[in-house]
Amino acid sequence: MPQRGKLLAWVEPQGNDECLVAFVGGAATQRVPAMQLCASQEEARRWVEDEAAEFGLPVEWLATPPPR
């Protein structure tokens, strides 16, 4: 079970090198996730890590979105 004090993040390939990255708070998996289209997986990870640092939270990377 995800911890409440984490951001849950996942990356969805969109073709070519682009990917859609998204995250939600561990206690708010029912909410619409924050999302951004990125040019690479590295850019996607960096965006989530920067957002997590703003909140002072660690990131848990998921293979698929959490159930809503």
Buried (B, 14 or more C-beta within 10 A) or exposed (E): EBEEEBBBBBBBEEEEEBBBBBBBBBEEBEEEBBEBEBEEBEBBBEBBEEBBEEEEBEBBEBEEBBEE
